[in-house]
Amino acid sequence: MTDSQSRTDLSDIVRNRRAELGLSLRKLAERCIDPENPASGPLWKFGVVDRLEKGLPILVPQTPELRALAAGLKLPPTLIKEAAGAQFLGLDTVWADDHETRAMVHDYQAMSPADRERVRDLMRAWSNHPKATD
């Protein structure tokens, strides 16, 4: 996390979902096991989860840690990865009208409405682009 970090997308999800599930920090940390490598055990410490919830600086979680967090929270990994991208990298996921095409856009939420519409126009054009055939 950088000093200028102001997004709390992942922190908010973790805090709210942990409360919904009625889990302590320790219990959540124990459940955070990467389903692709369960032998590695829990990948989160309760102190790091606590810092994340409070929006305090932590190292940027890597993919196995994000999968483990998703498993611990019983949420889709994509949701956790998108929130981490927003919070730590300033990347917003933008879905096209077709609900199939998506783009990762840096600081999309901070863009002007006109610039957001340009991004969406580009996505519409891309989603209507003919698929390559073999």
N, CA and C atoms as a LAMMPS dump frame, in Angstrom:
ITEM: TIMESTEP
0
ITEM: NUMBER OF ATOMS
402
ITEM: BOX BOUNDS ff ff ff
-5.0000000000000000e+02 5.0000000000000000e+02
-5.0000000000000000e+02 5.0000000000000000e+02
-5.0000000000000000e+02 5.0000000000000000e+02
ITEM: ATOMS id mol type element x y z
1 1 1 N 0.847 -1.164 0
2 1 2 C 0 0 0
3 1 3 C 0.894 1.229 0
4 2 1 N 0.55 2.207 -0.774
5 2 2 C 1.332 3.433 -0.835
6 2 3 C 0.782 4.446 0.159
7 3 1 N 1.569 5.492 0.417
8 3 2 C 1.123 6.527 1.339
9 3 3 C -0.117 7.237 0.816
10 4 1 N -0.248 7.327 -0.508
11 4 2 C -1.381 8.039 -1.088
12 4 3 C -2.602 7.141 -1.267
13 5 1 N -2.501 5.901 -0.817
14 5 2 C -3.594 4.95 -0.991
15 5 3 C -4.837 5.434 -0.263
16 6 1 N -5.912 5.616 -1.01
17 6 2 C -7.138 6.072 -0.368
18 6 3 C -8.309 5.133 -0.64
19 7 1 N -8.148 4.2 -1.562
20 7 2 C -9.228 3.262 -1.863
21 7 3 C -9.296 2.2 -0.771
22 8 1 N -10.492 1.752 -0.476
23 8 2 C -10.676 0.729 0.558
24 8 3 C -11.575 -0.399 0.074
25 9 1 N -11.591 -0.642 -1.227
26 9 2 C -12.495 -1.628 -1.816
27 9 3 C -12.362 -2.999 -1.143
28 10 1 N -11.133 -3.524 -1.086
29 10 2 C -10.921 -4.84 -0.488
30 10 3 C -11.135 -4.787 1.018
31 11 1 N -10.642 -3.76 1.663
32 11 2 C -10.823 -3.621 3.109
33 11 3 C -12.303 -3.656 3.479
34 12 1 N -13.111 -2.948 2.712
35 12 2 C -14.552 -2.894 2.995
36 12 3 C -15.204 -4.26 2.836
37 13 1 N -14.842 -4.962 1.778
38 13 2 C -15.409 -6.3 1.561
39 13 3 C -15.04 -7.222 2.706
40 14 1 N -13.776 -7.224 3.097
41 14 2 C -13.311 -8.117 4.165
42 14 3 C -14.034 -7.791 5.477
43 15 1 N -14.064 -6.524 5.84
44 15 2 C -14.699 -6.111 7.096
45 15 3 C -16.181 -6.5 7.118
46 16 1 N -16.884 -6.18 6.035
47 16 2 C -18.327 -6.449 5.986
48 16 3 C -18.639 -7.933 5.929
49 17 1 N -17.897 -8.668 5.12
50 17 2 C -18.177 -10.101 4.976
51 17 3 C -17.817 -10.862 6.251
52 18 1 N -16.722 -10.48 6.896
53 18 2 C -16.338 -11.144 8.147
54 18 3 C -17.442 -10.948 9.18
55 19 1 N -18.001 -9.735 9.235
56 19 2 C -19.105 -9.458 10.16
57 19 3 C -20.335 -10.297 9.798
58 20 1 N -20.646 -10.384 8.491
59 20 2 C -21.793 -11.196 8.048
60 20 3 C -21.645 -12.645 8.477
61 21 1 N -20.429 -13.166 8.37
62 21 2 C -20.167 -14.569 8.708
63 21 3 C -19.977 -14.78 10.203
64 22 1 N -19.846 -13.694 10.967
65 22 2 C -19.657 -13.808 12.406
66 22 3 C -18.324 -14.426 12.794
67 23 1 N -17.286 -14.112 12.019
68 23 2 C -15.969 -14.7 12.257
69 23 3 C -15.055 -13.739 13.003
70 24 1 N -14.243 -14.283 13.872
71 24 2 C -13.183 -13.486 14.481
72 24 3 C -12.064 -13.333 13.453
73 25 1 N -11.15 -12.418 13.724
74 25 2 C -9.991 -12.26 12.838
75 25 3 C -9.191 -13.556 12.761
76 26 1 N -8.985 -14.196 13.908
77 26 2 C -8.212 -15.455 13.934
78 26 3 C -8.911 -16.554 13.143
79 27 1 N -10.221 -16.669 13.307
80 27 2 C -10.966 -17.714 12.605
81 27 3 C -10.912 -17.483 11.093
82 28 1 N -11.064 -16.221 10.677
83 28 2 C -10.969 -15.93 9.249
84 28 3 C -9.58 -16.293 8.737
85 29 1 N -8.55 -15.887 9.448
86 29 2 C -7.179 -16.198 9.025
87 29 3 C -6.978 -17.704 8.879
88 30 1 N -7.518 -18.488 9.794
89 30 2 C -7.401 -19.948 9.726
90 30 3 C -8.073 -20.518 8.478
91 31 1 N -9.143 -19.871 8.016
92 31 2 C -9.909 -20.355 6.856
93 31 3 C -9.306 -19.929 5.517
94 32 1 N -8.34 -19.013 5.551
95 32 2 C -7.776 -18.457 4.319
96 32 3 C -6.71 -19.382 3.737
97 33 1 N -7.18 -20.454 3.119
98 33 2 C -6.318 -21.469 2.504
99 33 3 C -6.567 -21.45 1.004
100 34 1 N -5.491 -21.392 0.244
101 34 2 C -5.595 -21.376 -1.216
102 34 3 C -6.144 -22.727 -1.682
103 35 1 N -7.317 -22.75 -2.317
104 35 2 C -7.879 -24.021 -2.773
105 35 3 C -7.017 -24.719 -3.831
106 36 1 N -6.146 -23.978 -4.493
107 36 2 C -5.267 -24.594 -5.487
108 36 3 C -4.018 -25.196 -4.855
109 37 1 N -3.753 -24.877 -3.594
110 37 2 C -2.593 -25.429 -2.9
111 37 3 C -2.897 -25.52 -1.406
112 38 1 N -3.841 -26.392 -1.033
113 38 2 C -4.245 -26.465 0.369
114 38 3 C -3.125 -26.91 1.313
115 39 1 N -2.134 -27.625 0.779
116 39 2 C -1.031 -28.099 1.625
117 39 3 C -0.215 -26.952 2.211
118 40 1 N -0.296 -25.786 1.604
119 40 2 C 0.477 -24.645 2.115
120 40 3 C -0.164 -24.033 3.366
121 41 1 N -1.383 -24.458 3.689
122 41 2 C -2.038 -23.98 4.904
123 41 3 C -2.531 -22.549 4.774
124 42 1 N -2.933 -21.96 5.894
125 42 2 C -3.443 -20.586 5.866
126 42 3 C -2.391 -19.603 5.365
127 43 1 N -2.8 -18.699 4.487
128 43 2 C -1.874 -17.728 3.891
129 43 3 C -2.007 -16.331 4.49
130 44 1 N -2.925 -16.149 5.42
131 44 2 C -3.128 -14.849 6.061
132 44 3 C -2.953 -14.996 7.564
133 45 1 N -2.321 -14.019 8.174
134 45 2 C -2.2 -13.93 9.63
135 45 3 C -3.292 -12.979 10.119
136 46 1 N -3.777 -13.223 11.334
137 46 2 C -4.869 -12.38 11.828
138 46 3 C -4.452 -10.918 11.913
139 47 1 N -3.203 -10.638 12.225
140 47 2 C -2.741 -9.246 12.308
141 47 3 C -2.782 -8.54 10.969
142 48 1 N -2.503 -9.275 9.898
143 48 2 C -2.537 -8.679 8.562
144 48 3 C -3.992 -8.44 8.153
145 49 1 N -4.873 -9.378 8.471
146 49 2 C -6.296 -9.173 8.176
147 49 3 C -6.809 -7.954 8.942
148 50 1 N -6.389 -7.816 10.189
149 50 2 C -6.789 -6.662 10.996
150 50 3 C -6.314 -5.363 10.356
151 51 1 N -5.066 -5.323 9.925
152 51 2 C -4.524 -4.123 9.27
153 51 3 C -5.284 -3.832 7.974
154 52 1 N -5.58 -4.879 7.204
155 52 2 C -6.328 -4.699 5.963
156 52 3 C -7.695 -4.092 6.252
157 53 1 N -8.419 -4.651 7.224
158 53 2 C -9.748 -4.136 7.563
159 53 3 C -9.706 -2.668 7.974
160 54 1 N -8.652 -2.291 8.66
161 54 2 C -8.531 -0.927 9.155
162 54 3 C -7.963 0.037 8.112
163 55 1 N -7.614 -0.484 6.934
164 55 2 C -7.058 0.361 5.883
165 55 3 C -5.624 0.774 6.146
166 56 1 N -4.932 0.029 6.993
167 56 2 C -3.53 0.31 7.282
168 56 3 C -2.648 -0.341 6.224
169 57 1 N -1.432 0.134 6.065
170 57 2 C -0.55 -0.427 5.03
171 57 3 C -0.255 -1.915 5.242
172 58 1 N -0.351 -2.655 4.149
173 58 2 C 0.084 -4.052 4.097
174 58 3 C 0.773 -4.245 2.756
175 59 1 N 1.528 -5.34 2.639
176 59 2 C 2.096 -5.677 1.339
177 59 3 C 0.96 -6.046 0.395
178 60 1 N 1.127 -5.731 -0.865
179 60 2 C 0.097 -6.067 -1.85
180 60 3 C -0.047 -7.587 -1.91
181 61 1 N -1.254 -8.111 -1.665
182 61 2 C -1.455 -9.562 -1.697
183 61 3 C -1.249 -10.114 -3.109
184 62 1 N -0.654 -11.287 -3.17
185 62 2 C -0.434 -11.968 -4.437
186 62 3 C -1.631 -12.877 -4.737
187 63 1 N -1.657 -13.436 -5.932
188 63 2 C -2.795 -14.242 -6.383
189 63 3 C -3.146 -15.384 -5.432
190 64 1 N -2.185 -16.196 -4.966
191 64 2 C -2.572 -17.271 -4.031
192 64 3 C -3.22 -16.728 -2.748
193 65 1 N -2.731 -15.594 -2.263
194 65 2 C -3.31 -14.997 -1.058
195 65 3 C -4.727 -14.5 -1.324
196 66 1 N -4.952 -13.965 -2.509
197 66 2 C -6.292 -13.488 -2.853
198 66 3 C -7.27 -14.647 -2.995
199 67 1 N -6.808 -15.756 -3.593
200 67 2 C -7.674 -16.944 -3.679
201 67 3 C -7.992 -17.465 -2.284
202 68 1 N -6.987 -17.46 -1.41
203 68 2 C -7.182 -17.929 -0.04
204 68 3 C -8.172 -17.033 0.704
205 69 1 N -8.046 -15.728 0.522
206 69 2 C -8.966 -14.798 1.17
207 69 3 C -10.388 -15.02 0.665
208 70 1 N -10.532 -15.219 -0.634
209 70 2 C -11.855 -15.496 -1.205
210 70 3 C -12.443 -16.762 -0.595
211 71 1 N -11.618 -17.793 -0.446
212 71 2 C -12.091 -19.044 0.149
213 71 3 C -12.505 -18.829 1.596
214 72 1 N -11.701 -18.091 2.339
215 72 2 C -12.018 -17.825 3.744
216 72 3 C -13.301 -17.034 3.906
217 73 1 N -13.567 -16.142 2.976
218 73 2 C -14.767 -15.311 3.033
219 73 3 C -15.957 -15.935 2.307
220 74 1 N -15.718 -17.061 1.63
221 74 2 C -16.757 -17.728 0.83
222 74 3 C -17.339 -16.768 -0.2
223 75 1 N -16.421 -16.138 -0.948
224 75 2 C -16.802 -15.212 -2.011
225 75 3 C -16.088 -15.605 -3.297
226 76 1 N -16.587 -15.19 -4.456
227 76 2 C -15.92 -15.509 -5.712
228 76 3 C -14.531 -14.854 -5.777
229 77 1 N -13.515 -15.604 -6.194
230 77 2 C -12.172 -15.036 -6.303
231 77 3 C -12.114 -13.794 -7.187
232 78 1 N -12.929 -13.742 -8.23
233 78 2 C -12.929 -12.577 -9.114
234 78 3 C -13.297 -11.308 -8.35
235 79 1 N -14.256 -11.402 -7.464
236 79 2 C -14.67 -10.246 -6.667
237 79 3 C -13.504 -9.739 -5.812
238 80 1 N -12.788 -10.658 -5.197
239 80 2 C -11.655 -10.297 -4.333
240 80 3 C -10.521 -9.713 -5.166
241 81 1 N -10.234 -10.327 -6.305
242 81 2 C -9.144 -9.832 -7.165
243 81 3 C -9.457 -8.432 -7.703
244 82 1 N -10.698 -8.212 -8.117
245 82 2 C -11.082 -6.89 -8.622
246 82 3 C -10.975 -5.835 -7.528
247 83 1 N -11.4 -6.176 -6.32
248 83 2 C -11.314 -5.226 -5.206
249 83 3 C -9.852 -4.934 -4.861
250 84 1 N -9.002 -5.95 -4.913
251 84 2 C -7.574 -5.744 -4.642
252 84 3 C -6.954 -4.862 -5.722
253 85 1 N -7.316 -5.097 -6.968
254 85 2 C -6.814 -4.266 -8.062
255 85 3 C -7.21 -2.817 -7.881
256 86 1 N -8.43 -2.596 -7.425
257 86 2 C -8.907 -1.227 -7.192
258 86 3 C -8.162 -0.591 -6.027
259 87 1 N -8.066 -1.312 -4.915
260 87 2 C -7.471 -0.732 -3.719
261 87 3 C -5.962 -0.518 -3.845
262 88 1 N -5.262 -1.488 -4.401
263 88 2 C -3.799 -1.412 -4.399
264 88 3 C -3.206 -0.842 -5.673
265 89 1 N -3.939 -0.94 -6.778
266 89 2 C -3.389 -0.504 -8.062
267 89 3 C -4.209 0.589 -8.736
268 90 1 N -5.339 0.938 -8.168
269 90 2 C -6.184 1.952 -8.779
270 90 3 C -6.861 1.484 -10.05
271 91 1 N -7.036 0.165 -10.199
272 91 2 C -7.659 -0.39 -11.402
273 91 3 C -9.126 -0.687 -11.139
274 92 1 N -9.97 -0.162 -11.987
275 92 2 C -11.4 -0.432 -11.899
276 92 3 C -11.802 -1.377 -13.016
277 93 1 N -12.633 -2.353 -12.684
278 93 2 C -13.172 -3.247 -13.698
279 93 3 C -14.427 -2.606 -14.273
280 94 1 N -14.444 -2.492 -15.577
281 94 2 C -15.579 -1.895 -16.274
282 94 3 C -16.146 -2.962 -17.203
283 95 1 N -17.427 -3.239 -17.061
284 95 2 C -18.088 -4.235 -17.895
285 95 3 C -18.83 -3.544 -19.037
286 96 1 N -18.762 -4.152 -20.212
287 96 2 C -19.504 -3.649 -21.364
288 96 3 C -20.973 -4.029 -21.224
289 97 1 N -21.784 -3.434 -22.06
290 97 2 C -23.225 -3.69 -22.032
291 97 3 C -23.559 -5.157 -22.293
292 98 1 N -22.666 -5.862 -23.018
293 98 2 C -22.938 -7.266 -23.344
294 98 3 C -22.677 -8.195 -22.153
295 99 1 N -22.149 -7.681 -21.058
296 99 2 C -21.843 -8.443 -19.838
297 99 3 C -20.848 -9.57 -20.085
298 100 1 N -20.117 -9.495 -21.181
299 100 2 C -19.075 -10.474 -21.488
300 100 3 C -17.712 -9.811 -21.591
301 101 1 N -17.687 -8.6 -22.099
302 101 2 C -16.441 -7.872 -22.291
303 101 3 C -16.183 -7.003 -21.074
304 102 1 N -14.943 -7.059 -20.576
305 102 2 C -14.593 -6.189 -19.468
306 102 3 C -13.2 -5.633 -19.696
307 103 1 N -12.944 -4.534 -19.045
308 103 2 C -11.64 -3.89 -19.157
309 103 3 C -11.202 -3.442 -17.771
310 104 1 N -9.917 -3.458 -17.576
311 104 2 C -9.332 -2.911 -16.355
312 104 3 C -8.847 -1.519 -16.728
313 105 1 N -9.395 -0.501 -16.077
314 105 2 C -9.102 0.883 -16.417
315 105 3 C -8.554 1.586 -15.182
316 106 1 N -7.399 2.214 -15.35
317 106 2 C -6.792 2.919 -14.231
318 106 3 C -7.609 4.154 -13.89
319 107 1 N -8.018 4.259 -12.643
320 107 2 C -8.777 5.404 -12.114
321 107 3 C -10.03 5.746 -12.915
322 108 1 N -10.742 4.731 -13.356
323 108 2 C -11.982 4.941 -14.116
324 108 3 C -12.961 5.825 -13.346
325 109 1 N -13.097 5.574 -12.047
326 109 2 C -14.062 6.329 -11.248
327 109 3 C -13.715 7.812 -11.172
328 110 1 N -12.429 8.142 -11.336
329 110 2 C -12.001 9.546 -11.274
330 110 3 C -12.131 10.252 -12.624
331 111 1 N -12.45 9.518 -13.676
332 111 2 C -12.576 10.119 -15.004
333 111 3 C -13.827 10.982 -15.103
334 112 1 N -13.78 11.9 -16.033
335 112 2 C -14.971 12.71 -16.308
336 112 3 C -16.026 11.812 -16.954
337 113 1 N -17.287 12.183 -16.877
338 113 2 C -18.329 11.401 -17.548
339 113 3 C -18.053 11.219 -19.046
340 114 1 N -17.506 12.238 -19.695
341 114 2 C -17.208 12.125 -21.125
342 114 3 C -16.12 11.083 -21.372
343 115 1 N -15.09 11.063 -20.534
344 115 2 C -14.025 10.073 -20.703
345 115 3 C -14.518 8.664 -20.387
346 116 1 N -15.393 8.544 -19.396
347 116 2 C -15.972 7.225 -19.099
348 116 3 C -16.764 6.722 -20.304
349 117 1 N -17.505 7.615 -20.933
350 117 2 C -18.29 7.216 -22.109
351 117 3 C -17.376 6.804 -23.256
352 118 1 N -16.233 7.45 -23.404
353 118 2 C -15.265 7.052 -24.439
354 118 3 C -14.761 5.625 -24.183
355 119 1 N -14.49 5.315 -22.938
356 119 2 C -14.061 3.953 -22.593
357 119 3 C -15.162 2.968 -22.957
358 120 1 N -16.388 3.285 -22.591
359 120 2 C -17.51 2.386 -22.876
360 120 3 C -17.738 2.256 -24.387
361 121 1 N -17.548 3.355 -25.155
362 121 2 C -17.647 3.288 -26.619
363 121 3 C -16.604 2.333 -27.176
364 122 1 N -15.404 2.428 -26.674
365 122 2 C -14.335 1.528 -27.117
366 122 3 C -14.684 0.074 -26.798
367 123 1 N -15.228 -0.162 -25.633
368 123 2 C -15.625 -1.522 -25.257
369 123 3 C -16.763 -2.03 -26.139
370 124 1 N -17.719 -1.158 -26.431
371 124 2 C -18.816 -1.571 -27.33
372 124 3 C -18.274 -1.931 -28.702
373 125 1 N -17.344 -1.129 -29.192
374 125 2 C -16.744 -1.409 -30.496
375 125 3 C -15.999 -2.739 -30.451
376 126 1 N -15.278 -2.977 -29.378
377 126 2 C -14.507 -4.227 -29.265
378 126 3 C -15.436 -5.428 -29.139
379 127 1 N -16.504 -5.306 -28.365
380 127 2 C -17.402 -6.445 -28.17
381 127 3 C -18.17 -6.763 -29.445
382 128 1 N -18.313 -5.79 -30.354
383 128 2 C -18.986 -6.026 -31.641
384 128 3 C -18.014 -6.437 -32.73
385 129 1 N -16.723 -6.448 -32.41
386 129 2 C -15.698 -6.812 -33.388
387 129 3 C -15.846 -8.281 -33.767
388 130 1 N -15.805 -8.605 -35.075
389 130 2 C -15.94 -10.011 -35.473
390 130 3 C -14.804 -10.845 -34.869
391 131 1 N -15.168 -12.041 -34.423
392 131 2 C -14.189 -12.96 -33.844
393 131 3 C -13.327 -13.545 -34.949
394 132 1 N -12.055 -13.741 -34.645
395 132 2 C -11.144 -14.381 -35.595
396 132 3 C -11.52 -15.854 -35.727
397 133 1 N -11.419 -16.378 -36.924
398 133 2 C -11.694 -17.795 -37.157
399 133 3 C -10.399 -18.497 -37.484
400 134 1 N -10.363 -19.765 -37.162
401 134 2 C -9.149 -20.57 -37.45
402 134 3 C -9.112 -21.02 -38.882
